[in-house]
């Protein structure tokens, strides 16, 4: 079966199983994955991400098959919390003397 046809018809549940196998070296139920299976799972996972997901992680595979990376600055701005952002005078808490 062609990998593109496989990815086209693959369910999200199967993608998550293969992703777990590629990342951990074990199936979700704990059974070890052979190296050849892990390599195949990684390849299929990357193809699925490229085809079905619009992912904004640091390193992903784009729809054209190219690796997409983000700079440290882009990641910091994406995940910045309000506490991380620079404060201006309007953001300062003011307390009165009680």
Phi and psi restraints in degrees (range 20) as a CNS / XPLOR table:
assign (resid 1 and name C) (resid 2 and name N)
       (resid 2 and name CA) (resid 2 and name C) 1.0 -69.3 20.0 2
assign (resid 2 and name N) (resid 2 and name CA)
       (resid 2 and name C) (resid 3 and name N) 1.0 136.2 20.0 2
assign (resid 2 and name C) (resid 3 and name N)
       (resid 3 and name CA) (resid 3 and name C) 1.0 -61.4 20.0 2
assign (resid 3 and name N) (resid 3 and name CA)
       (resid 3 and name C) (resid 4 and name N) 1.0 -35.3 20.0 2
assign (resid 3 and name C) (resid 4 and name N)
       (resid 4 and name CA) (resid 4 and name C) 1.0 -68.0 20.0 2
assign (resid 4 and name N) (resid 4 and name CA)
       (resid 4 and name C) (resid 5 and name N) 1.0 -38.3 20.0 2
assign (resid 4 and name C) (resid 5 and name N)
       (resid 5 and name CA) (resid 5 and name C) 1.0 -67.6 20.0 2
assign (resid 5 and name N) (resid 5 and name CA)
       (resid 5 and name C) (resid 6 and name N) 1.0 -38.3 20.0 2
assign (resid 5 and name C) (resid 6 and name N)
       (resid 6 and name CA) (resid 6 and name C) 1.0 -61.3 20.0 2
assign (resid 6 and name N) (resid 6 and name CA)
       (resid 6 and name C) (resid 7 and name N) 1.0 -48.5 20.0 2
assign (resid 6 and name C) (resid 7 and name N)
       (resid 7 and name CA) (resid 7 and name C) 1.0 -65.9 20.0 2
assign (resid 7 and name N) (resid 7 and name CA)
       (resid 7 and name C) (resid 8 and name N) 1.0 -36.8 20.0 2
assign (resid 7 and name C) (resid 8 and name N)
       (resid 8 and name CA) (resid 8 and name C) 1.0 -60.5 20.0 2
assign (resid 8 and name N) (resid 8 and name CA)
       (resid 8 and name C) (resid 9 and name N) 1.0 -37.4 20.0 2
assign (resid 8 and name C) (resid 9 and name N)
       (resid 9 and name CA) (resid 9 and name C) 1.0 -103.4 20.0 2
assign (resid 9 and name N) (resid 9 and name CA)
       (resid 9 and name C) (resid 10 and name N) 1.0 5.5 20.0 2
assign (resid 9 and name C) (resid 10 and name N)
       (resid 10 and name CA) (resid 10 and name C) 1.0 -80.8 20.0 2
assign (resid 10 and name N) (resid 10 and name CA)
       (resid 10 and name C) (resid 11 and name N) 1.0 139.4 20.0 2
assign (resid 10 and name C) (resid 11 and name N)
       (resid 11 and name CA) (resid 11 and name C) 1.0 -80.1 20.0 2
assign (resid 11 and name N) (resid 11 and name CA)
       (resid 11 and name C) (resid 12 and name N) 1.0 160.7 20.0 2
assign (resid 11 and name C) (resid 12 and name N)
       (resid 12 and name CA) (resid 12 and name C) 1.0 -64.9 20.0 2
assign (resid 12 and name N) (resid 12 and name CA)
       (resid 12 and name C) (resid 13 and name N) 1.0 -33.3 20.0 2
assign (resid 12 and name C) (resid 13 and name N)
       (resid 13 and name CA) (resid 13 and name C) 1.0 -60.4 20.0 2
assign (resid 13 and name N) (resid 13 and name CA)
       (resid 13 and name C) (resid 14 and name N) 1.0 -44.3 20.0 2
assign (resid 13 and name C) (resid 14 and name N)
       (resid 14 and name CA) (resid 14 and name C) 1.0 -66.2 20.0 2
assign (resid 14 and name N) (resid 14 and name CA)
       (resid 14 and name C) (resid 15 and name N) 1.0 -40.4 20.0 2
assign (resid 14 and name C) (resid 15 and name N)
       (resid 15 and name CA) (resid 15 and name C) 1.0 -57.4 20.0 2
assign (resid 15 and name N) (resid 15 and name CA)
       (resid 15 and name C) (resid 16 and name N) 1.0 -45.3 20.0 2
assign (resid 15 and name C) (resid 16 and name N)
       (resid 16 and name CA) (resid 16 and name C) 1.0 -65.0 20.0 2
assign (resid 16 and name N) (resid 16 and name CA)
       (resid 16 and name C) (resid 17 and name N) 1.0 -36.2 20.0 2
assign (resid 16 and name C) (resid 17 and name N)
       (resid 17 and name CA) (resid 17 and name C) 1.0 -64.5 20.0 2
assign (resid 17 and name N) (resid 17 and name CA)
       (resid 17 and name C) (resid 18 and name N) 1.0 -46.0 20.0 2
assign (resid 17 and name C) (resid 18 and name N)
       (resid 18 and name CA) (resid 18 and name C) 1.0 -66.8 20.0 2
assign (resid 18 and name N) (resid 18 and name CA)
       (resid 18 and name C) (resid 19 and name N) 1.0 -37.6 20.0 2
assign (resid 18 and name C) (resid 19 and name N)
       (resid 19 and name CA) (resid 19 and name C) 1.0 -62.8 20.0 2
assign (resid 19 and name N) (resid 19 and name CA)
       (resid 19 and name C) (resid 20 and name N) 1.0 -43.7 20.0 2
assign (resid 19 and name C) (resid 20 and name N)
       (resid 20 and name CA) (resid 20 and name C) 1.0 -60.4 20.0 2
assign (resid 20 and name N) (resid 20 and name CA)
       (resid 20 and name C) (resid 21 and name N) 1.0 -44.1 20.0 2
assign (resid 20 and name C) (resid 21 and name N)
       (resid 21 and name CA) (resid 21 and name C) 1.0 -63.0 20.0 2
assign (resid 21 and name N) (resid 21 and name CA)
       (resid 21 and name C) (resid 22 and name N) 1.0 -41.8 20.0 2
assign (resid 21 and name C) (resid 22 and name N)
       (resid 22 and name CA) (resid 22 and name C) 1.0 -69.1 20.0 2
assign (resid 22 and name N) (resid 22 and name CA)
       (resid 22 and name C) (resid 23 and name N) 1.0 -38.8 20.0 2
assign (resid 22 and name C) (resid 23 and name N)
       (resid 23 and name CA) (resid 23 and name C) 1.0 -77.0 20.0 2
assign (resid 23 and name N) (resid 23 and name CA)
       (resid 23 and name C) (resid 24 and name N) 1.0 -42.2 20.0 2
assign (resid 23 and name C) (resid 24 and name N)
       (resid 24 and name CA) (resid 24 and name C) 1.0 -104.4 20.0 2
assign (resid 24 and name N) (resid 24 and name CA)
       (resid 24 and name C) (resid 25 and name N) 1.0 -18.8 20.0 2
assign (resid 24 and name C) (resid 25 and name N)
       (resid 25 and name CA) (resid 25 and name C) 1.0 81.6 20.0 2
assign (resid 25 and name N) (resid 25 and name CA)
       (resid 25 and name C) (resid 26 and name N) 1.0 11.4 20.0 2
assign (resid 25 and name C) (resid 26 and name N)
       (resid 26 and name CA) (resid 26 and name C) 1.0 -138.8 20.0 2
assign (resid 26 and name N) (resid 26 and name CA)
       (resid 26 and name C) (resid 27 and name N) 1.0 149.8 20.0 2
assign (resid 26 and name C) (resid 27 and name N)
       (resid 27 and name CA) (resid 27 and name C) 1.0 -73.1 20.0 2
assign (resid 27 and name N) (resid 27 and name CA)
       (resid 27 and name C) (resid 28 and name N) 1.0 160.2 20.0 2
assign (resid 27 and name C) (resid 28 and name N)
       (resid 28 and name CA) (resid 28 and name C) 1.0 -53.6 20.0 2
assign (resid 28 and name N) (resid 28 and name CA)
       (resid 28 and name C) (resid 29 and name N) 1.0 -29.9 20.0 2
assign (resid 28 and name C) (resid 29 and name N)
       (resid 29 and name CA) (resid 29 and name C) 1.0 -83.6 20.0 2
assign (resid 29 and name N) (resid 29 and name CA)
       (resid 29 and name C) (resid 30 and name N) 1.0 -0.6 20.0 2
assign (resid 29 and name C) (resid 30 and name N)
       (resid 30 and name CA) (resid 30 and name C) 1.0 104.1 20.0 2
assign (resid 30 and name N) (resid 30 and name CA)
       (resid 30 and name C) (resid 31 and name N) 1.0 -6.2 20.0 2
assign (resid 30 and name C) (resid 31 and name N)
       (resid 31 and name CA) (resid 31 and name C) 1.0 -70.1 20.0 2
assign (resid 31 and name N) (resid 31 and name CA)
       (resid 31 and name C) (resid 32 and name N) 1.0 131.3 20.0 2
assign (resid 31 and name C) (resid 32 and name N)
       (resid 32 and name CA) (resid 32 and name C) 1.0 -63.0 20.0 2
assign (resid 32 and name N) (resid 32 and name CA)
       (resid 32 and name C) (resid 33 and name N) 1.0 149.4 20.0 2
assign (resid 32 and name C) (resid 33 and name N)
       (resid 33 and name CA) (resid 33 and name C) 1.0 -105.5 20.0 2
assign (resid 33 and name N) (resid 33 and name CA)
       (resid 33 and name C) (resid 34 and name N) 1.0 132.7 20.0 2
assign (resid 33 and name C) (resid 34 and name N)
       (resid 34 and name CA) (resid 34 and name C) 1.0 -69.9 20.0 2
assign (resid 34 and name N) (resid 34 and name CA)
       (resid 34 and name C) (resid 35 and name N) 1.0 156.7 20.0 2
assign (resid 34 and name C) (resid 35 and name N)
       (resid 35 and name CA) (resid 35 and name C) 1.0 -59.8 20.0 2
assign (resid 35 and name N) (resid 35 and name CA)
       (resid 35 and name C) (resid 36 and name N) 1.0 -39.3 20.0 2
assign (resid 35 and name C) (resid 36 and name N)
       (resid 36 and name CA) (resid 36 and name C) 1.0 -64.6 20.0 2
assign (resid 36 and name N) (resid 36 and name CA)
       (resid 36 and name C) (resid 37 and name N) 1.0 -39.3 20.0 2
assign (resid 36 and name C) (resid 37 and name N)
       (resid 37 and name CA) (resid 37 and name C) 1.0 -66.4 20.0 2
assign (resid 37 and name N) (resid 37 and name CA)
       (resid 37 and name C) (resid 38 and name N) 1.0 -39.1 20.0 2
assign (resid 37 and name C) (resid 38 and name N)
       (resid 38 and name CA) (resid 38 and name C) 1.0 -65.0 20.0 2
assign (resid 38 and name N) (resid 38 and name CA)
       (resid 38 and name C) (resid 39 and name N) 1.0 -41.9 20.0 2
assign (resid 38 and name C) (resid 39 and name N)
       (resid 39 and name CA) (resid 39 and name C) 1.0 -62.0 20.0 2
assign (resid 39 and name N) (resid 39 and name CA)
       (resid 39 and name C) (resid 40 and name N) 1.0 -44.2 20.0 2
assign (resid 39 and name C) (resid 40 and name N)
       (resid 40 and name CA) (resid 40 and name C) 1.0 -64.7 20.0 2
assign (resid 40 and name N) (resid 40 and name CA)
       (resid 40 and name C) (resid 41 and name N) 1.0 -41.8 20.0 2
assign (resid 40 and name C) (resid 41 and name N)
       (resid 41 and name CA) (resid 41 and name C) 1.0 -61.9 20.0 2
assign (resid 41 and name N) (resid 41 and name CA)
       (resid 41 and name C) (resid 42 and name N) 1.0 -39.6 20.0 2
assign (resid 41 and name C) (resid 42 and name N)
       (resid 42 and name CA) (resid 42 and name C) 1.0 -64.9 20.0 2
assign (resid 42 and name N) (resid 42 and name CA)
       (resid 42 and name C) (resid 43 and name N) 1.0 -44.8 20.0 2
assign (resid 42 and name C) (resid 43 and name N)
       (resid 43 and name CA) (resid 43 and name C) 1.0 -63.1 20.0 2
assign (resid 43 and name N) (resid 43 and name CA)
       (resid 43 and name C) (resid 44 and name N) 1.0 -44.0 20.0 2
assign (resid 43 and name C) (resid 44 and name N)
       (resid 44 and name CA) (resid 44 and name C) 1.0 -68.2 20.0 2
assign (resid 44 and name N) (resid 44 and name CA)
       (resid 44 and name C) (resid 45 and name N) 1.0 -39.1 20.0 2
assign (resid 44 and name C) (resid 45 and name N)
       (resid 45 and name CA) (resid 45 and name C) 1.0 -61.3 20.0 2
assign (resid 45 and name N) (resid 45 and name CA)
       (resid 45 and name C) (resid 46 and name N) 1.0 -44.7 20.0 2
assign (resid 45 and name C) (resid 46 and name N)
       (resid 46 and name CA) (resid 46 and name C) 1.0 -64.9 20.0 2
assign (resid 46 and name N) (resid 46 and name CA)
       (resid 46 and name C) (resid 47 and name N) 1.0 -39.8 20.0 2
assign (resid 46 and name C) (resid 47 and name N)
       (resid 47 and name CA) (resid 47 and name C) 1.0 -66.1 20.0 2
assign (resid 47 and name N) (resid 47 and name CA)
       (resid 47 and name C) (resid 48 and name N) 1.0 -39.1 20.0 2
assign (resid 47 and name C) (resid 48 and name N)
       (resid 48 and name CA) (resid 48 and name C) 1.0 -64.2 20.0 2
assign (resid 48 and name N) (resid 48 and name CA)
       (resid 48 and name C) (resid 49 and name N) 1.0 -44.9 20.0 2
assign (resid 48 and name C) (resid 49 and name N)
       (resid 49 and name CA) (resid 49 and name C) 1.0 -60.8 20.0 2
assign (resid 49 and name N) (resid 49 and name CA)
       (resid 49 and name C) (resid 50 and name N) 1.0 -42.1 20.0 2
assign (resid 49 and name C) (resid 50 and name N)
       (resid 50 and name CA) (resid 50 and name C) 1.0 -65.3 20.0 2
assign (resid 50 and name N) (resid 50 and name CA)
       (resid 50 and name C) (resid 51 and name N) 1.0 -36.1 20.0 2
assign (resid 50 and name C) (resid 51 and name N)
       (resid 51 and name CA) (resid 51 and name C) 1.0 -82.8 20.0 2
assign (resid 51 and name N) (resid 51 and name CA)
       (resid 51 and name C) (resid 52 and name N) 1.0 -41.2 20.0 2
assign (resid 51 and name C) (resid 52 and name N)
       (resid 52 and name CA) (resid 52 and name C) 1.0 -112.7 20.0 2
assign (resid 52 and name N) (resid 52 and name CA)
       (resid 52 and name C) (resid 53 and name N) 1.0 -14.8 20.0 2
assign (resid 52 and name C) (resid 53 and name N)
       (resid 53 and name CA) (resid 53 and name C) 1.0 -117.0 20.0 2
assign (resid 53 and name N) (resid 53 and name CA)
       (resid 53 and name C) (resid 54 and name N) 1.0 139.8 20.0 2
assign (resid 53 and name C) (resid 54 and name N)
       (resid 54 and name CA) (resid 54 and name C) 1.0 -104.4 20.0 2
assign (resid 54 and name N) (resid 54 and name CA)
       (resid 54 and name C) (resid 55 and name N) 1.0 83.9 20.0 2
assign (resid 54 and name C) (resid 55 and name N)
       (resid 55 and name CA) (resid 55 and name C) 1.0 -97.6 20.0 2
assign (resid 55 and name N) (resid 55 and name CA)
       (resid 55 and name C) (resid 56 and name N) 1.0 139.7 20.0 2
assign (resid 55 and name C) (resid 56 and name N)
       (resid 56 and name CA) (resid 56 and name C) 1.0 -113.4 20.0 2
assign (resid 56 and name N) (resid 56 and name CA)
       (resid 56 and name C) (resid 57 and name N) 1.0 27.3 20.0 2
assign (resid 56 and name C) (resid 57 and name N)
       (resid 57 and name CA) (resid 57 and name C) 1.0 -73.0 20.0 2
assign (resid 57 and name N) (resid 57 and name CA)
       (resid 57 and name C) (resid 58 and name N) 1.0 172.1 20.0 2
assign (resid 57 and name C) (resid 58 and name N)
       (resid 58 and name CA) (resid 58 and name C) 1.0 -56.7 20.0 2
assign (resid 58 and name N) (resid 58 and name CA)
       (resid 58 and name C) (resid 59 and name N) 1.0 -44.7 20.0 2
assign (resid 58 and name C) (resid 59 and name N)
       (resid 59 and name CA) (resid 59 and name C) 1.0 -135.1 20.0 2
assign (resid 59 and name N) (resid 59 and name CA)
       (resid 59 and name C) (resid 60 and name N) 1.0 113.3 20.0 2
assign (resid 59 and name C) (resid 60 and name N)
       (resid 60 and name CA) (resid 60 and name C) 1.0 -138.4 20.0 2
assign (resid 60 and name N) (resid 60 and name CA)
       (resid 60 and name C) (resid 61 and name N) 1.0 175.9 20.0 2
assign (resid 60 and name C) (resid 61 and name N)
       (resid 61 and name CA) (resid 61 and name C) 1.0 -106.1 20.0 2
assign (resid 61 and name N) (resid 61 and name CA)
       (resid 61 and name C) (resid 62 and name N) 1.0 123.9 20.0 2
assign (resid 61 and name C) (resid 62 and name N)
       (resid 62 and name CA) (resid 62 and name C) 1.0 -76.6 20.0 2
assign (resid 62 and name N) (resid 62 and name CA)
       (resid 62 and name C) (resid 63 and name N) 1.0 170.4 20.0 2
assign (resid 62 and name C) (resid 63 and name N)
       (resid 63 and name CA) (resid 63 and name C) 1.0 -61.4 20.0 2
assign (resid 63 and name N) (resid 63 and name CA)
       (resid 63 and name C) (resid 64 and name N) 1.0 -24.8 20.0 2
assign (resid 63 and name C) (resid 64 and name N)
       (resid 64 and name CA) (resid 64 and name C) 1.0 -87.0 20.0 2
assign (resid 64 and name N) (resid 64 and name CA)
       (resid 64 and name C) (resid 65 and name N) 1.0 1.3 20.0 2
assign (resid 64 and name C) (resid 65 and name N)
       (resid 65 and name CA) (resid 65 and name C) 1.0 89.7 20.0 2
assign (resid 65 and name N) (resid 65 and name CA)
       (resid 65 and name C) (resid 66 and name N) 1.0 -0.7 20.0 2
assign (resid 65 and name C) (resid 66 and name N)
       (resid 66 and name CA) (resid 66 and name C) 1.0 -87.5 20.0 2
assign (resid 66 and name N) (resid 66 and name CA)
       (resid 66 and name C) (resid 67 and name N) 1.0 149.8 20.0 2
assign (resid 66 and name C) (resid 67 and name N)
       (resid 67 and name CA) (resid 67 and name C) 1.0 -77.0 20.0 2
assign (resid 67 and name N) (resid 67 and name CA)
       (resid 67 and name C) (resid 68 and name N) 1.0 130.8 20.0 2
assign (resid 67 and name C) (resid 68 and name N)
       (resid 68 and name CA) (resid 68 and name C) 1.0 -107.3 20.0 2
assign (resid 68 and name N) (resid 68 and name CA)
       (resid 68 and name C) (resid 69 and name N) 1.0 126.2 20.0 2
assign (resid 68 and name C) (resid 69 and name N)
       (resid 69 and name CA) (resid 69 and name C) 1.0 -124.0 20.0 2
assign (resid 69 and name N) (resid 69 and name CA)
       (resid 69 and name C) (resid 70 and name N) 1.0 154.7 20.0 2
assign (resid 69 and name C) (resid 70 and name N)
       (resid 70 and name CA) (resid 70 and name C) 1.0 -118.1 20.0 2
assign (resid 70 and name N) (resid 70 and name CA)
       (resid 70 and name C) (resid 71 and name N) 1.0 149.1 20.0 2
assign (resid 70 and name C) (resid 71 and name N)
       (resid 71 and name CA) (resid 71 and name C) 1.0 -77.1 20.0 2
assign (resid 71 and name N) (resid 71 and name CA)
       (resid 71 and name C) (resid 72 and name N) 1.0 166.1 20.0 2
assign (resid 71 and name C) (resid 72 and name N)
       (resid 72 and name CA) (resid 72 and name C) 1.0 -60.7 20.0 2
assign (resid 72 and name N) (resid 72 and name CA)
       (resid 72 and name C) (resid 73 and name N) 1.0 -38.8 20.0 2
assign (resid 72 and name C) (resid 73 and name N)
       (resid 73 and name CA) (resid 73 and name C) 1.0 -63.3 20.0 2
assign (resid 73 and name N) (resid 73 and name CA)
       (resid 73 and name C) (resid 74 and name N) 1.0 -43.8 20.0 2
assign (resid 73 and name C) (resid 74 and name N)
       (resid 74 and name CA) (resid 74 and name C) 1.0 -63.0 20.0 2
assign (resid 74 and name N) (resid 74 and name CA)
       (resid 74 and name C) (resid 75 and name N) 1.0 -41.5 20.0 2
assign (resid 74 and name C) (resid 75 and name N)
       (resid 75 and name CA) (resid 75 and name C) 1.0 -66.4 20.0 2
assign (resid 75 and name N) (resid 75 and name CA)
       (resid 75 and name C) (resid 76 and name N) 1.0 -41.7 20.0 2
assign (resid 75 and name C) (resid 76 and name N)
       (resid 76 and name CA) (resid 76 and name C) 1.0 -61.1 20.0 2
assign (resid 76 and name N) (resid 76 and name CA)
       (resid 76 and name C) (resid 77 and name N) 1.0 -43.9 20.0 2
assign (resid 76 and name C) (resid 77 and name N)
       (resid 77 and name CA) (resid 77 and name C) 1.0 -68.8 20.0 2
assign (resid 77 and name N) (resid 77 and name CA)
       (resid 77 and name C) (resid 78 and name N) 1.0 -32.8 20.0 2
assign (resid 77 and name C) (resid 78 and name N)
       (resid 78 and name CA) (resid 78 and name C) 1.0 -68.3 20.0 2
assign (resid 78 and name N) (resid 78 and name CA)
       (resid 78 and name C) (resid 79 and name N) 1.0 -39.4 20.0 2
assign (resid 78 and name C) (resid 79 and name N)
       (resid 79 and name CA) (resid 79 and name C) 1.0 -105.1 20.0 2
assign (resid 79 and name N) (resid 79 and name CA)
       (resid 79 and name C) (resid 80 and name N) 1.0 11.4 20.0 2
assign (resid 79 and name C) (resid 80 and name N)
       (resid 80 and name CA) (resid 80 and name C) 1.0 -66.2 20.0 2
assign (resid 80 and name N) (resid 80 and name CA)
       (resid 80 and name C) (resid 81 and name N) 1.0 136.7 20.0 2
assign (resid 80 and name C) (resid 81 and name N)
       (resid 81 and name CA) (resid 81 and name C) 1.0 -96.0 20.0 2
assign (resid 81 and name N) (resid 81 and name CA)
       (resid 81 and name C) (resid 82 and name N) 1.0 164.1 20.0 2
assign (resid 81 and name C) (resid 82 and name N)
       (resid 82 and name CA) (resid 82 and name C) 1.0 -55.8 20.0 2
assign (resid 82 and name N) (resid 82 and name CA)
       (resid 82 and name C) (resid 83 and name N) 1.0 -31.8 20.0 2
assign (resid 82 and name C) (resid 83 and name N)
       (resid 83 and name CA) (resid 83 and name C) 1.0 -69.3 20.0 2
assign (resid 83 and name N) (resid 83 and name CA)
       (resid 83 and name C) (resid 84 and name N) 1.0 -26.5 20.0 2
assign (resid 83 and name C) (resid 84 and name N)
       (resid 84 and name CA) (resid 84 and name C) 1.0 -80.8 20.0 2
assign (resid 84 and name N) (resid 84 and name CA)
       (resid 84 and name C) (resid 85 and name N) 1.0 -21.5 20.0 2
assign (resid 84 and name C) (resid 85 and name N)
       (resid 85 and name CA) (resid 85 and name C) 1.0 -79.1 20.0 2
assign (resid 85 and name N) (resid 85 and name CA)
       (resid 85 and name C) (resid 86 and name N) 1.0 148.0 20.0 2
assign (resid 85 and name C) (resid 86 and name N)
       (resid 86 and name CA) (resid 86 and name C) 1.0 -63.3 20.0 2
assign (resid 86 and name N) (resid 86 and name CA)
       (resid 86 and name C) (resid 87 and name N) 1.0 138.3 20.0 2
assign (resid 86 and name C) (resid 87 and name N)
       (resid 87 and name CA) (resid 87 and name C) 1.0 -88.2 20.0 2
assign (resid 87 and name N) (resid 87 and name CA)
       (resid 87 and name C) (resid 88 and name N) 1.0 145.2 20.0 2
assign (resid 87 and name C) (resid 88 and name N)
       (resid 88 and name CA) (resid 88 and name C) 1.0 -117.2 20.0 2
assign (resid 88 and name N) (resid 88 and name CA)
       (resid 88 and name C) (resid 89 and name N) 1.0 -179.1 20.0 2
assign (resid 88 and name C) (resid 89 and name N)
       (resid 89 and name CA) (resid 89 and name C) 1.0 -60.2 20.0 2
assign (resid 89 and name N) (resid 89 and name CA)
       (resid 89 and name C) (resid 90 and name N) 1.0 -28.3 20.0 2
assign (resid 89 and name C) (resid 90 and name N)
       (resid 90 and name CA) (resid 90 and name C) 1.0 -73.7 20.0 2
assign (resid 90 and name N) (resid 90 and name CA)
       (resid 90 and name C) (resid 91 and name N) 1.0 -21.6 20.0 2
assign (resid 90 and name C) (resid 91 and name N)
       (resid 91 and name CA) (resid 91 and name C) 1.0 -90.7 20.0 2
assign (resid 91 and name N) (resid 91 and name CA)
       (resid 91 and name C) (resid 92 and name N) 1.0 -4.6 20.0 2
assign (resid 91 and name C) (resid 92 and name N)
       (resid 92 and name CA) (resid 92 and name C) 1.0 -79.7 20.0 2
assign (resid 92 and name N) (resid 92 and name CA)
       (resid 92 and name C) (resid 93 and name N) 1.0 132.1 20.0 2
assign (resid 92 and name C) (resid 93 and name N)
       (resid 93 and name CA) (resid 93 and name C) 1.0 -76.9 20.0 2
assign (resid 93 and name N) (resid 93 and name CA)
       (resid 93 and name C) (resid 94 and name N) 1.0 136.0 20.0 2
assign (resid 93 and name C) (resid 94 and name N)
       (resid 94 and name CA) (resid 94 and name C) 1.0 -115.6 20.0 2
assign (resid 94 and name N) (resid 94 and name CA)
       (resid 94 and name C) (resid 95 and name N) 1.0 131.3 20.0 2
assign (resid 94 and name C) (resid 95 and name N)
       (resid 95 and name CA) (resid 95 and name C) 1.0 -118.3 20.0 2
assign (resid 95 and name N) (resid 95 and name CA)
       (resid 95 and name C) (resid 96 and name N) 1.0 138.3 20.0 2
assign (resid 95 and name C) (resid 96 and name N)
       (resid 96 and name CA) (resid 96 and name C) 1.0 -93.2 20.0 2
assign (resid 96 and name N) (resid 96 and name CA)
       (resid 96 and name C) (resid 97 and name N) 1.0 160.4 20.0 2
assign (resid 96 and name C) (resid 97 and name N)
       (resid 97 and name CA) (resid 97 and name C) 1.0 -74.8 20.0 2
assign (resid 97 and name N) (resid 97 and name CA)
       (resid 97 and name C) (resid 98 and name N) 1.0 123.3 20.0 2
